[in-house]
Amino acid sequence: MAVIAVYSPKGGVGKTTLSVDLAWRSAMLGHQRTLLWDLDVQGGAAYLLGIDVEPRLRAAGVFQRDGRPEQLIERTAFPGLSLLSADDSLRALPLHLARLGQRRRLAVLAQSLQRDFDRVIPDCPPMQGEVSDQIISAADVLIVPLPASPLAARALDLLRRDLLRCHGRHPPLLPVLSMYDVRRRAHRLAREGRMAAFPVIPQSSLIEQTAFRRAPIGTFAPNSEAAQSLDRLWRAIEVKLWEDRAVG
């Protein structure tokens, strides 16, 4: 089993859309038993998958010492793709985890799911803290979507620094330029230098349509440039996981 975490220190970069798309590709194209674990209190993953979640306060309960995440997992309309949805109880999760005093609780829960899933994809809240620290500790690879800007490059440097300070041996990072518009000179300038090697997800009205259609782009525009860029990203992640396991 592999944990592919999607995290960004900046909001509004398409993090949840990317999480849903990668989970869909893992299940539908990679034929991996995949769990999308929504840890963002906004609960966008369920919405993008066309699931109307009942307003219950259950999501944080799986972190209790006797919590059983499998009891809250639901199937989606896509074969092989399951969802552990978010709700408002996650607002108190950082305090709850601090009280538990178990710094690897999320990693333990993820490992408990390995019999049922080949891929676990957490959609992380857009902030650093106890929850993101636990996700980073559990992850095999950390996908970091960023806008094309100097401030985003600076935020990535700060994230790398914090990871080294707080985690020592942290998972491999894969930065991704999200919502990239080649027509904008500022975006082209930001991509020069070391950002040139980052995978690119273009600004696309089709990606925006995923929120209106409540379905991944691969279900309605699989041959579009945007869908192909997401497919290349998913394949690069799978190659990275294979390489890391081969070395290990």
Beta strands, then each sheet from edge to edge (+ up, - down):
strand 1: 2-6
strand 2: 34-38
strand 3: 74-75
strand 4: 81-84
strand 5: 119-123
strand 6: 141-146
strand 7: 173-180
strand 8: 200-202
sheet 1: 3+ 4- 2- 5- 1- 6- 7- 8-
end
